[in-house]
Amino acid sequence: MHERIAFLASETPDAQSALKTLVARYGNCDPQTADIVVALGGDGFMLAAQHRFMNSGIPVYGMNKGTIGFLMNEYGVDDLPERLAQAEKRVIRPLDMEAEDVTGEVHHAIAINEVSLLRQSYQAASLGIRIDGRTRLDPLICDGILVATPFGSTAYNLSAHGPILPLDAPLLALTPVSAFRPRRWRGALIPDSATIELTVNEAAKRPVNAVADHTEVKSVRHVRVRLDRHSAGIILFDTEHSWEERILAEQFQY
């Protein structure tokens, strides 16, 4: 059993009400000394919690009090310690983004879901793609491109018609956003050991922003993305509604 539980909640009325109920039932402790963190909200709140507790060794168990909740477990008050004790643990590895802007300044950020490059103006982006130093596509004319982790493959990547990846798949999804040329290119699956370099052609004429989860860098000219194997977050799922089951269920929706 987890003896020290820290409850955190988003600012929505439903999440705050659930927080009061659970704290009254089970108490609360400082998150930094907790055995486990219970996050009440939606997928965005879980993402923020994973960033906050990255490399702490503290697992995060989400309960859905948001609008989507793909990464969250079903909300319930009863038998919470038992649910936490039986939950499945999964390790999350983030992406490391190194983005150079048009002034030459280099910015660093990590992304649990994805790194995205998105056009900044009415002009379509023109991008070059290199994998482990070898040019694979240049130019790609598009609205943008995503590098998504398995954890983030069900987020923006899925909306852009990218593939859903099992959480333990050693892959990254490289997914274009509204590809214009080559029109039929639908993206690629990349080994998570690879280094992906994205170059912005005509950066002044066709400005592009880079985003790593919640961190945005404006007017970039070169972005390097690779898996950060030195960082790790921990997420917990109920055994009867595991990540594998969610992946299967999502793929058979119609």
ZICOR-V373560 format. One record per pair of residues at least 12 apart in sequence whose C-alpha atoms are under 10 Angstrom apart, sorted by the first residue. I is the first residue (numbers start at 1). J is the second residue. D is the distance in Angstrom with one decimal. If there is no record, write none. Layout:
# ZICOR-V373560
I_J_D, I_J_D
This chain:
# ZICOR-V373560
1_35_9.6, 1_80_9.8, 1_81_6.1, 1_82_6.9, 1_83_9.2, 1_84_7.4, 1_85_5.3, 1_86_8.9, 2_34_8.8, 2_35_6.1, 2_36_6.9, 2_80_9.7, 2_81_6.4, 2_82_8.7, 2_84_7.1, 2_85_6.7, 3_26_9.6, 3_29_9.8, 3_34_8.2, 3_35_6.9, 3_36_8.6, 3_81_8.2, 4_26_9.5, 4_27_8.9, 4_28_7.5, 4_29_6.4, 4_30_8.6, 4_31_8.9, 4_33_7.6, 4_34_4.9, 4_35_5.1, 4_36_6.8, 4_37_8.8, 5_23_9.4, 5_26_8.0, 5_27_7.8, 5_28_6.0, 5_29_6.1, 5_30_8.4, 5_31_7.8, 5_33_9.0, 5_34_5.5, 5_35_6.1, 5_36_5.3, 5_37_5.9, 5_38_7.1, 5_81_9.0, 5_84_9.8, 6_23_8.8, 6_26_9.6, 6_27_8.4, 6_28_5.2, 6_29_5.0, 6_30_6.1, 6_31_5.1, 6_32_8.6, 6_33_8.5, 6_34_5.8, 6_35_8.0, 6_36_6.4, 6_37_4.8, 6_38_6.1, 6_39_8.5, 6_60_9.6, 7_19_6.8, 7_20_9.4, 7_22_7.8, 7_23_7.2, 7_26_9.5, 7_27_8.7, 7_28_6.3, 7_29_7.7, 7_30_8.8, 7_31_7.8, 7_34_9.5, 7_36_8.8, 7_37_5.9, 7_38_4.9, 7_39_6.1, 7_40_7.5, 7_60_9.9, 7_61_9.7, 7_62_9.8, 8_23_9.9, 8_28_9.4, 8_31_8.4, 8_37_7.2, 8_38_6.2, 8_39_5.0, 8_40_6.1, 8_41_8.7, 8_45_9.4, 8_49_8.7, 8_62_9.5, 9_38_8.4, 9_39_5.8, 9_40_4.5, 9_41_6.0, 9_42_9.5, 9_45_7.9, 9_46_9.7, 9_49_9.8, 9_62_9.8, 9_63_9.6, 9_65_8.6, 10_39_8.1, 10_40_6.4, 10_41_5.3, 10_42_8.1, 10_44_9.3, 10_45_6.4, 10_46_9.4, 10_48_10.0, 10_65_8.4, 10_66_8.5, 11_40_9.6, 11_41_8.4, 11_45_9.7, 12_40_9.6, 12_41_7.8, 12_42_9.9, 12_65_8.2, 12_66_8.0, 13_65_9.3, 14_40_9.0, 14_41_8.3, 14_64_9.8, 14_65_6.2, 14_66_8.1, 15_39_9.2, 15_40_5.7, 15_41_5.8, 15_42_9.1, 15_63_9.3, 15_64_8.5, 15_65_5.3, 15_66_7.6, 16_40_8.2, 16_41_9.0, 16_65_9.1, 17_40_10.0, 17_65_9.7, 18_40_7.5, 18_41_9.5, 18_63_9.6, 18_65_8.0, 18_75_8.7, 18_76_9.2, 18_77_8.6, 19_38_9.6, 19_39_9.2, 19_40_7.2, 19_41_10.0, 21_77_7.8, 22_38_9.9, 22_76_9.2, 22_77_6.5, 22_78_9.3, 22_80_9.2, 25_77_8.1, 25_78_9.1, 25_80_9.9, 26_77_9.4, 26_80_8.8, 26_81_8.9, 31_53_9.1, 31_58_8.8, 32_53_8.8, 32_56_8.4, 32_58_8.4, 33_58_9.0, 34_58_7.3, 34_59_9.4, 35_57_9.0, 35_58_6.3, 35_59_7.6, 35_60_9.6, 36_57_9.2, 36_58_5.6, 36_59_5.3, 36_60_6.1, 36_61_7.4, 36_84_8.5, 36_234_9.9, 36_236_9.7, 37_49_8.7, 37_53_9.0, 37_58_7.0, 37_59_6.3, 37_60_4.8, 37_61_6.2, 37_62_8.3, 37_235_9.7, 37_236_9.9, 38_59_8.7, 38_60_5.8, 38_61_4.8, 38_62_5.6, 38_63_7.2, 38_80_9.9, 38_84_9.2, 38_236_9.6, 39_60_6.8, 39_61_6.1, 39_62_4.6, 39_63_6.2, 39_64_8.4, 39_65_9.2, 39_72_8.6, 39_73_9.9, 40_61_8.8, 40_62_6.0, 40_63_5.1, 40_64_6.1, 40_65_5.7, 40_66_7.9, 40_69_9.9, 40_72_8.5, 40_73_9.6, 40_75_8.4, 41_62_7.5, 41_63_6.6, 41_64_5.4, 41_65_4.2, 41_66_4.6, 41_67_8.2, 41_68_9.2, 41_69_7.7, 41_72_8.1, 41_75_9.8, 42_62_8.2, 42_63_7.9, 42_64_5.7, 42_65_5.8, 42_66_3.8, 42_67_6.0, 42_68_5.9, 42_69_4.8, 42_70_8.0, 42_71_7.8, 42_72_6.9, 42_73_9.9, 43_62_8.6, 43_63_9.7, 43_64_8.2, 43_65_9.4, 43_66_7.3, 43_67_8.2, 43_68_6.4, 43_69_5.2, 43_70_6.5, 43_71_5.7, 43_72_6.8, 43_155_9.1, 44_66_8.6, 44_67_9.6, 44_68_9.0, 44_69_8.7, 44_71_9.2, 44_213_9.8, 44_214_10.0, 45_62_8.8, 45_64_9.8, 45_65_9.7, 45_66_8.4, 45_69_9.5, 45_71_9.9, 45_72_9.7, 46_60_8.0, 46_61_8.6, 46_62_6.5, 46_63_9.1, 46_64_9.5, 46_69_8.8, 46_70_10.0, 46_71_7.2, 46_72_7.6, 46_235_9.1, 47_71_8.9, 47_111_9.5, 47_112_7.3, 47_113_8.0, 47_151_9.9, 47_152_9.6, 47_213_8.5, 47_214_9.5, 48_112_9.5, 48_213_9.3, 48_214_8.8, 49_61_9.7, 49_62_9.3, 49_233_9.5, 49_235_9.9, 50_92_8.7, 50_94_9.9, 50_112_8.0, 50_232_9.1, 50_233_6.1, 50_234_7.6, 50_235_7.9, 51_94_9.3, 51_110_8.7, 51_111_8.5, 51_112_7.6, 51_213_9.6, 51_214_10.0, 51_232_9.7, 51_233_7.8, 52_233_9.3, 53_232_9.1, 53_233_6.8, 53_234_8.5, 54_92_8.9, 54_93_9.3, 54_94_9.1, 54_112_9.8, 54_231_6.9, 54_232_5.8, 54_233_4.7, 54_234_7.8, 55_93_10.0, 55_230_8.6, 55_231_5.8, 55_232_5.3, 55_233_6.0, 55_234_8.7, 56_231_9.6, 56_232_8.4, 56_233_7.7, 56_234_9.0, 57_91_10.0, 57_232_8.0, 57_233_7.1, 57_234_7.1, 58_233_7.9, 58_234_6.8, 58_235_9.0, 59_89_7.8, 59_90_9.0, 59_91_9.1, 59_233_7.2, 59_234_4.6, 59_235_5.6, 59_236_6.7, 60_84_9.9, 60_89_9.3, 60_233_8.4, 60_234_6.2, 60_235_5.0, 60_236_6.1, 60_237_9.3, 61_73_7.6, 61_83_9.8, 61_84_7.6, 61_87_8.5, 61_88_9.8, 61_89_9.3, 61_234_8.8, 61_235_6.0, 61_236_4.9, 61_237_6.8, 61_238_8.9, 62_74_8.3, 62_75_8.5, 62_235_8.1, 62_236_7.5, 62_237_8.0, 62_238_9.8, 63_75_4.9, 63_76_7.9, 63_237_9.6, 64_76_9.3, 70_154_8.2, 70_155_9.0, 70_243_9.2, 70_246_7.7, 70_247_9.6, 70_250_9.4, 71_151_8.8, 71_152_9.9, 71_154_9.3, 71_155_10.0, 71_235_8.9, 71_236_9.3, 71_237_8.3, 71_242_9.9, 71_243_8.2, 71_246_8.9, 72_235_9.6, 72_236_8.9, 72_237_7.6, 72_238_9.3, 72_241_9.8, 73_236_8.7, 73_237_6.4, 73_238_6.5, 73_239_10.0, 73_240_10.0, 73_241_7.7, 73_242_9.2, 74_237_9.7, 74_238_8.6, 74_241_9.0, 83_237_9.2, 83_238_6.9, 83_239_8.7, 84_236_8.0, 84_237_8.7, 84_238_7.9, 85_236_9.9, 85_238_9.7, 86_236_9.4, 86_237_9.0, 86_238_7.2, 86_239_7.0, 87_235_9.4, 87_236_5.7, 87_237_5.3, 87_238_4.7, 87_239_5.7, 87_240_9.1, 87_241_9.7, 87_242_8.8, 88_235_8.3, 88_236_5.4, 88_237_5.2, 88_238_6.3, 88_239_5.9, 88_240_9.6, 88_241_9.6, 88_242_7.4, 88_243_9.1, 89_234_6.7, 89_235_5.9, 89_236_4.7, 89_237_6.7, 89_238_9.2, 89_239_9.6, 89_242_9.7, 90_167_8.0, 90_168_8.5, 90_232_9.9, 90_233_8.4, 90_234_5.7, 90_235_5.4, 90_236_6.3, 90_237_8.1, 90_243_8.9, 91_151_9.8, 91_167_8.7, 91_168_8.6, 91_231_9.8, 91_232_6.3, 91_233_5.7, 91_234_4.7, 91_235_6.5, 91_236_9.0, 92_112_7.6, 92_113_9.9, 92_149_9.0, 92_150_8.8, 92_151_7.2, 92_167_8.1, 92_168_9.0, 92_229_9.8, 92_231_8.4, 92_232_5.4, 92_233_4.9, 92_234_6.0, 92_235_7.3, 93_110_9.8, 93_111_9.1, 93_112_7.1, 93_113_9.8, 93_149_8.2, 93_150_9.3, 93_151_8.7, 93_167_10.0, 93_227_7.0, 93_228_6.4, 93_229_6.4, 93_230_8.2, 93_231_6.1, 93_232_5.0, 93_233_6.7, 93_234_9.1, 94_109_9.9, 94_110_6.2, 94_111_5.4, 94_112_4.5, 94_113_7.5, 94_114_8.5, 94_148_9.7, 94_149_7.4, 94_150_9.9, 94_151_8.9, 94_152_9.7, 94_212_10.0, 94_226_8.8, 94_227_6.1, 94_228_5.7, 94_229_7.8, 94_230_9.2, 94_231_6.8, 94_232_7.0, 94_233_8.2, 95_109_8.4, 95_110_5.4, 95_111_5.0, 95_112_6.3, 95_113_8.1, 95_114_7.3, 95_115_7.5, 95_147_8.7, 95_148_8.5, 95_149_7.4, 95_172_9.6, 95_192_9.5, 95_212_8.3, 95_213_9.8, 95_225_6.6, 95_226_5.6, 95_227_4.5, 95_228_5.3, 95_229_8.6, 95_231_9.1, 96_108_7.3, 96_109_6.1, 96_110_4.7, 96_111_6.6, 96_112_9.1, 96_114_9.9, 96_115_8.7, 96_212_8.5, 96_224_8.1, 96_225_5.7, 96_226_5.5, 96_227_5.9, 96_228_5.4, 96_229_9.2, 96_231_9.5, 97_109_5.3, 97_110_5.9, 97_111_7.4, 97_114_9.7, 97_115_7.2, 97_116_9.9, 97_196_9.8, 97_197_9.9, 97_210_9.1, 97_211_8.9, 97_212_6.9, 97_223_6.9, 97_224_5.9, 97_225_4.8, 97_226_7.0, 97_227_8.8, 97_228_9.1, 98_110_8.9, 98_197_9.5, 98_210_9.7, 98_212_9.7, 98_222_8.3, 98_223_5.7, 98_224_5.1, 98_225_6.6, 98_226_9.0, 99_197_9.8, 99_198_9.4, 99_199_10.0, 99_209_9.6, 99_210_7.3, 99_211_9.3, 99_212_9.8, 99_216_9.8, 99_217_7.3, 99_218_9.5, 99_219_9.7, 99_220_6.5, 99_221_7.8, 99_222_5.9, 99_223_4.3, 99_224_6.4, 99_225_8.6, 100_199_9.8, 100_210_9.5, 100_217_8.6, 100_218_9.6, 100_219_8.7, 100_220_5.6, 100_221_6.0, 100_222_5.3, 100_223_6.3, 100_224_8.7, 101_200_10.0, 101_203_9.3, 101_208_9.5, 101_209_8.9, 101_210_9.3, 101_217_7.4, 101_218_7.0, 101_219_5.6, 101_220_3.8, 101_221_5.4, 101_222_7.1, 101_223_8.7, 102_200_9.8, 102_203_7.4, 102_204_8.0, 102_207_9.3, 102_218_8.8, 102_219_6.0, 102_220_5.6, 102_221_5.6, 102_222_8.6, 103_219_8.8, 103_220_8.7, 103_221_9.1, 104_220_8.9, 104_221_8.6, 104_222_9.6, 105_220_9.3, 106_217_9.6, 106_220_9.3, 106_222_9.4, 106_223_9.3, 107_215_9.9, 107_216_9.6, 107_217_7.4, 107_220_9.7, 107_223_9.4, 108_212_9.1, 108_215_9.2, 108_217_9.4, 108_223_9.9, 108_224_9.8, 109_211_8.8, 109_212_6.3, 109_213_8.7, 109_214_9.3, 109_215_6.8, 109_216_9.0, 109_217_9.5, 109_225_10.0, 110_211_9.7, 110_212_6.1, 110_213_7.6, 110_214_9.3, 110_215_8.4, 110_225_9.4, 110_226_9.8, 110_227_9.2, 110_228_8.0, 110_231_9.4, 111_147_9.7, 111_148_8.8, 111_149_8.6, 111_152_9.1, 111_211_8.5, 111_212_4.8, 111_213_5.1, 111_214_8.1, 111_215_8.5, 111_225_9.7, 111_227_9.4, 111_228_9.4, 112_148_8.4, 112_149_7.0, 112_150_9.2, 112_151_7.0, 112_152_6.7, 112_212_8.1, 112_213_6.8, 112_214_9.9, 112_227_9.9, 112_228_10.0, 112_232_9.7, 112_233_9.0, 113_146_9.8, 113_147_8.6, 113_148_5.9, 113_149_5.8, 113_150_7.9, 113_151_5.9, 113_152_3.7, 113_153_7.1, 113_154_8.8, 113_155_7.3, 113_156_8.3, 113_157_8.8, 113_212_8.0, 113_213_6.3, 113_214_9.9, 114_146_6.4, 114_147_5.4, 114_148_4.2, 114_149_6.1, 114_150_9.2, 114_151_8.7, 114_152_5.9, 114_153_8.0, 114_155_8.6, 114_156_8.0, 114_157_7.8, 114_172_9.4, 114_173_9.1, 114_174_9.7, 114_211_8.1, 114_212_6.2, 114_213_6.2, 114_214_9.9, 114_225_9.8, 115_145_8.5, 115_146_5.7, 115_147_5.2, 115_148_6.5, 115_149_8.9, 115_152_9.7, 115_174_9.8, 115_210_7.1, 115_211_5.6, 115_212_4.5, 115_213_6.7, 115_214_9.8, 115_215_9.5, 115_216_9.7, 115_223_9.4, 115_224_9.8, 115_225_7.6, 115_226_9.9, 116_144_7.1, 116_145_5.7, 116_146_4.3, 116_147_6.3, 116_148_8.3, 116_156_9.2, 116_157_9.4, 116_174_9.7, 116_175_9.3, 116_176_9.5, 116_177_9.4, 116_208_10.0, 116_209_8.2, 116_210_5.7, 116_211_5.2, 116_212_6.6, 116_213_8.3, 116_216_9.3, 116_223_9.8, 117_143_8.4, 117_144_5.1, 117_145_5.3, 117_146_6.5, 117_147_8.9, 117_176_9.4, 117_177_9.2, 117_198_8.6, 117_200_9.3, 117_208_6.4, 117_209_5.6, 117_210_4.5, 117_211_6.4, 117_212_9.1, 117_216_9.6, 117_217_9.5, 117_218_9.8, 117_220_8.8, 117_223_8.7, 118_142_8.7, 118_143_5.9, 118_144_4.2, 118_145_6.7, 118_146_8.7, 118_176_9.9, 118_177_8.2, 118_207_8.7, 118_208_5.5, 118_209_5.4, 118_210_6.5, 118_211_8.1, 118_218_9.7, 118_219_9.9, 119_142_8.1, 119_143_5.4, 119_144_5.9, 119_145_9.4, 119_177_9.9, 119_200_10.0, 119_206_7.2, 119_207_6.2, 119_208_4.5, 119_209_6.4, 119_210_9.0, 119_219_9.2, 120_143_8.9, 120_144_9.6, 120_206_7.5, 120_207_5.3, 120_208_5.0, 120_209_6.1, 120_210_9.7, 120_218_8.3, 120_219_7.8, 121_143_9.6, 121_205_9.1, 121_206_7.1, 121_207_6.6, 121_208_7.9, 121_209_9.9, 122_143_9.4, 122_206_8.4, 122_207_9.4, 123_141_9.8, 123_142_9.4, 123_143_8.6, 123_205_7.6, 123_206_5.5, 123_207_7.9, 123_208_9.6, 124_140_9.7, 124_141_6.3, 124_142_5.6, 124_143_5.5, 124_144_8.2, 124_178_9.6, 124_179_9.4, 124_180_8.6, 124_205_9.7, 124_206_6.6, 124_207_8.8, 124_208_9.1, 125_139_9.3, 125_140_7.8, 125_141_5.6, 125_142_5.4, 125_143_5.7, 125_144_6.5, 125_145_9.4, 125_179_9.6, 125_180_9.7, 125_200_7.4, 125_201_7.8, 125_202_8.6, 125_203_8.5, 125_205_9.2, 125_206_5.6, 125_207_7.1, 125_208_6.7, 125_209_10.0, 126_138_8.1, 126_139_5.8, 126_140_5.5, 126_141_4.7, 126_142_6.7, 126_143_8.7, 126_144_8.7, 126_180_10.0, 126_181_9.3, 126_199_8.5, 126_200_6.1, 126_201_5.3, 126_202_7.2, 126_203_8.4, 126_205_9.8, 126_206_7.1, 126_207_9.2, 126_208_9.0, 127_139_5.3, 127_140_5.0, 127_141_6.5, 127_142_8.0, 127_143_9.9, 127_144_8.4, 127_145_8.8, 127_197_10.0, 127_198_6.5, 127_199_5.5, 127_200_4.8, 127_201_5.6, 127_202_9.0, 127_203_9.4, 127_206_9.8, 127_208_9.5, 127_221_9.4, 127_222_9.5, 128_140_6.3, 128_141_9.2, 128_197_8.0, 128_198_5.6, 128_199_4.9, 128_200_6.5, 128_201_7.1, 128_222_9.4, 129_174_10.0, 129_196_7.3, 129_197_5.9, 129_198_5.0, 129_199_6.6, 129_200_9.3, 129_223_10.0, 130_195_8.2, 130_196_5.9, 130_197_5.0, 130_198_6.5, 130_199_8.3, 130_224_9.4, 131_190_8.4, 131_191_9.8, 131_194_6.6, 131_195_5.9, 131_196_4.8, 131_197_6.4, 131_198_9.0, 131_224_9.9, 131_225_9.9, 132_193_9.2, 132_194_5.8, 132_195_5.1, 132_196_6.5, 132_197_7.9, 133_194_9.5, 133_195_7.8, 133_196_8.2, 133_197_7.8, 134_196_9.5, 134_197_9.3, 135_197_9.0, 135_198_9.8, 137_182_9.2, 137_185_9.9, 137_198_9.9, 138_181_9.8, 138_182_9.6, 138_198_9.8, 138_199_9.0, 138_200_10.0, 138_201_9.0, 139_181_7.8, 139_182_8.4, 139_199_9.4, 139_200_9.2, 139_201_7.9, 140_176_8.7, 140_179_7.2, 140_180_7.7, 140_181_5.8, 140_182_6.5, 140_183_9.1, 140_185_8.9, 140_200_9.8, 140_201_9.5, 141_176_9.4, 141_177_9.7, 141_178_8.7, 141_179_6.1, 141_180_5.4, 141_181_5.0, 141_182_7.2, 141_183_8.6, 141_201_9.8, 142_176_7.0, 142_177_6.2, 142_178_5.5, 142_179_4.3, 142_180_5.3, 142_181_7.0, 142_182_8.9, 142_183_9.0, 143_176_7.8, 143_177_5.4, 143_178_5.5, 143_179_6.7, 143_180_8.2, 143_208_9.2, 144_175_8.7, 144_176_6.0, 144_177_4.8, 144_178_7.2, 144_179_7.8, 144_208_8.2, 144_209_9.1, 144_210_9.4, 145_157_9.3, 145_160_9.2, 145_174_7.1, 145_175_5.6, 145_176_4.2, 145_177_5.3, 145_178_8.7, 145_179_8.6, 145_187_8.9, 145_198_9.1, 145_210_9.6, 146_160_8.8, 146_162_9.0, 146_172_9.8, 146_173_7.6, 146_174_5.7, 146_175_5.1, 146_176_6.3, 146_177_7.5, 146_187_9.2, 146_210_9.7, 146_211_9.4, 146_212_9.9, 147_162_10.0, 147_172_6.5, 147_173_5.6, 147_174_4.7, 147_175_6.6, 147_176_9.0, 147_187_9.9, 147_188_9.8, 147_189_9.6, 147_190_9.2, 147_196_8.5, 147_212_9.6, 147_225_7.8, 147_226_9.3, 148_162_8.9, 148_163_9.5, 148_164_9.7, 148_165_9.3, 148_171_9.1, 148_172_5.7, 148_173_5.0, 148_174_6.6, 148_175_7.9, 148_189_9.8, 149_164_9.6, 149_165_7.9, 149_166_9.7, 149_167_8.4, 149_169_9.3, 149_170_9.3, 149_171_7.4, 149_172_5.2, 149_173_6.6, 149_174_9.3, 149_192_8.6, 149_227_8.6, 150_163_9.3, 150_164_7.1, 150_165_4.8, 150_166_6.0, 150_167_5.0, 150_168_7.4, 150_169_6.9, 150_170_8.5, 150_171_7.2, 150_172_6.7, 150_173_7.7, 150_192_10.0, 151_164_9.1, 151_165_7.8, 151_166_8.1, 151_167_5.9, 151_168_9.1, 151_169_10.0, 151_172_9.9, 151_243_9.5, 152_164_8.7, 152_165_8.7, 152_167_9.3, 152_172_9.6, 152_173_9.3, 152_213_9.6, 153_165_6.0, 153_166_8.7, 153_167_9.0, 153_172_8.5, 153_173_7.2, 153_174_10.0, 153_175_9.9, 153_247_9.9, 154_166_10.0, 154_246_9.9, 154_247_8.3, 154_250_8.6, 156_175_9.8, 156_177_9.9, 157_173_7.9, 157_174_8.6, 157_175_6.7, 157_176_8.9, 157_177_9.0, 158_175_9.1, 159_177_9.4, 160_175_7.2, 160_176_7.3, 160_177_5.9, 160_178_7.9, 160_186_9.7, 161_175_7.7, 161_176_8.7, 161_177_8.6, 161_178_9.8, 161_186_8.2, 161_187_9.4, 162_174_7.8, 162_175_5.6, 162_176_8.1, 162_177_9.3, 162_186_7.8, 162_187_7.4, 162_188_8.9, 162_189_9.6, 163_175_8.3, 163_186_9.9, 163_187_9.1, 163_188_9.1, 163_189_8.5, 163_251_9.5, 164_247_7.1, 164_248_9.3, 164_250_8.6, 164_251_7.8, 165_189_9.6, 165_244_9.7, 165_247_7.8, 166_243_7.8, 166_244_6.7, 166_245_10.0, 166_246_9.7, 166_247_6.9, 166_248_9.3, 167_243_7.2, 167_244_7.7, 167_247_8.9, 168_243_10.0, 168_244_9.6, 169_191_9.2, 169_192_8.7, 170_189_9.8, 170_190_8.6, 170_191_6.1, 170_192_5.4, 170_193_7.9, 171_188_9.9, 171_189_6.3, 171_190_5.5, 171_191_4.6, 171_192_4.7, 171_193_8.2, 171_194_9.2, 171_227_9.9, 172_188_8.5, 172_189_5.8, 172_190_5.1, 172_191_6.2, 172_192_5.5, 172_193_9.1, 172_194_9.0, 172_196_9.9, 172_226_9.3, 172_227_8.8, 173_187_7.5, 173_188_6.2, 173_189_4.9, 173_190_6.3, 173_191_8.9, 173_192_9.2, 174_186_8.8, 174_187_5.4, 174_188_5.2, 174_189_6.1, 174_190_7.0, 174_196_9.2, 175_187_4.5, 175_188_6.7, 175_189_8.6, 176_188_9.1, 191_227_9.9, 192_226_7.4, 192_227_6.3, 192_228_9.7, 192_229_9.8, 193_226_7.4, 193_227_7.0, 193_228_9.7, 193_229_9.4, 194_225_8.7, 194_226_6.5, 194_227_8.0, 195_224_7.0, 195_225_6.0, 195_226_4.9, 195_227_8.0, 196_223_8.2, 196_224_5.8, 196_225_5.1, 196_226_6.3, 196_227_9.7, 197_222_7.2, 197_223_5.7, 197_224_4.5, 197_225_6.4, 197_226_8.9, 198_220_9.9, 198_221_8.3, 198_222_5.8, 198_223_5.1, 198_224_6.4, 198_225_8.2, 199_220_8.6, 199_221_5.8, 199_222_4.5, 199_223_6.5, 199_224_8.7, 200_219_9.3, 200_220_7.1, 200_221_4.8, 200_222_6.1, 200_223_8.4, 201_221_7.4, 201_222_9.2, 202_221_8.6, 203_219_7.3, 203_220_7.3, 203_221_5.9, 203_222_9.4, 204_219_8.1, 204_220_9.6, 204_221_9.0, 206_219_9.1, 207_219_5.5, 207_220_7.3, 207_221_8.3, 208_220_5.9, 208_221_7.7, 208_222_9.9, 209_221_9.0, 210_222_9.4, 210_223_7.7, 212_225_9.9
